[in-house]
Amino acid sequence: MNEAMIPLSIAVLTISDTRDETTDRSGALLAERLTAAGHRLAERRIVIDDVYRIRAAVSAWIADPAIQVILTTGGTGFTGRDSTPEAVSVLLDKRIEGFGEQFRQLSFSEIGSSTIQSRCLGGLANATVVFCLPGSSGACRTAWDGLLVEQLDSRHKPCNFANLVIPERGQHG
């Protein structure tokens, strides 16, 4: 008997000083990919690259029991205003150390040594999984297709992050 995938409620936050709803290709890609995989888009928002605005948006979603996963895109580089890791890392109860490492390994085959500048990260906060991805749509595609699509699928074996945030299976609630 095939086990049915349990859809997750996922929020997408784009961090950008220049993008809006019409130019946010990364947020759109993540929203399209997650819904195509059978998940629910809980909310999609854009905030400027400001530590406190990022932290406020992510904190509100972490506190919302209806949201199980948060995907951010943007603000993970080394330019002056890139501040997503600083904003989000203090909110995490546990870091997923291997996420950034594995993302950079996948990304290396696409963009070579430039991947070293990615400060993407993953973690768990209040039984909500949080992933901070680079702002390019290519990087979001790499992260989704190479890691997240499986790790957010409750059927993926031997383990996945979905089962951590499904109330009857994990720690949530």
N, C-alpha and C positions, 0 to 999 in steps of 0.2 A: 504494500500500500504506500502510495506517495504521500508524504507529509506536505501539508499546505504551508506556504510561506506566510508568516505573520507580518502584515504591513506595519511599518513604524511611522510615527508622526515626526516629520523632519522640518526644521526651520533653517532657512538659508539667509545668511547675512553677508552682504557685499560691503567691503570697506574700500572707499574710494573718495578722493576729493574731486573727481572729474566725471564720474559716470552717473547716469540717471537710468530710469526704467527702460528707455529706448536704446541705450548704449551698453547696458550691463550684460555682455555676452557670457561671462563666467557664471553669474547667478542664474541666467536663463538656462545654460547648459546643465547645471546641477539640478535645477527644478525639473527639466525635461527628463534627465537620466533617472532621478529618483522616482518620478511618477511612472515612467516606463517600466521600472523594476517592480512596481506594485505598491510603493509606499505613498503616504499622504504628505503633500506640502502643507505644513501647518501655518507657515507665515514666511514671507520674503520681504526683506527690508534692505535699504542702503543707508549707511552712515559714513560720515567723513572720517578720515584717518586721525582719530583723536582717542587717546588712551581711555578717557573717561566715558565718552560716548559708546565706544566699543564695549567697554566693561559693563556699562548700564544695560545695553541691549542683550548681551550674552547672559548677564546675571538674571535679568527678568525671565529669559527663556529657561535657564537652569532651575529657577524657582517654580516654573509652571509645570505641574504634574502631567499636563496633556502633551508636552513636548519631550520626546525621548532621545532625539539626536539633533545636534546643532552643527551645521556646516558653515564655516566662514570662508570667504575668498578675498584675498588682497591683504596688503600690509605686512607681508612676511619677509620682505627683502631687507636691504641694508640702506636704503635711501633715508634721508633725514626724517621723513614723516612716517616711515614704516614702523608701526607700533603694536600690531596685533599680538605677537607673542608676549610682550610685556603686559598688555591689557588682560589677556586670557589666562596666562600661566598661573597667576596668583589665585584664580578661581578654582583651579583643579584640585581635587582630592588625591588623585593618582594620575601620573603621566603614563602614556603608552609610549615607552622609549623607542620601541621598534618601528613605530609608524613613520617618523621623519626619516629614519635610516632606510627603511624599505622604499619610501617614496623617492628619495634621492637616488637609490640604486636603479629604480625603474626609469627615472627621469634622465639619468646619465646617458642611456642609449639614445635618447632623443635630442638632448641639448648639450651633451658633453660636460666638461668641467664647470660650466655655468650653474649647474644644479647645486654646487657647494654653497651658493648664496641663498638658497631656500631655507628659511627657518620655520618650515611648516611643523606642526605638532598635533598631537592627539592626547586626549585624557578623559577622565571620568570625574564628574562633579554632580553630587546629589543624584546619583543613579541616572545621569544624563551623559551620553557620550558626545564629546566635542572634538571636532577636527578643524584645524586652521590650515587652509590651503593657499597656495600662491594665487595671484590675481589673474593670471592668463588663462584663457579657456583651454589651451593645450595642457597646462598643468592640472586643471580641474578634470579634464578628460582622463589624463594619466592616473590621477588619484582615484577617480570613481571606477574606471574600467579595470585598473590593476589591483586595487585593494578594497575599496569601499563596497562595491556591488556584492562581493562575497561576504565581507565581514558584517554587513548589515542585513544579511539573509539568514533568517532563523534556521534554515535547513543546512547551512554550510557546516561541514564536519572537518576536523574533530571539534573545533570550537569557533565561536563568532561573538561579536560584540552585541548583536541583536538580543541574544538570550540574557544578557546582563540587564537590559532595560525593559524587558517584557515582564509586567508585574507578576504573572503566575509562574515565571521561570527563573527570575533573578532576584536582584536586591531591591528593585523599585517597590515602593508602597510600604 
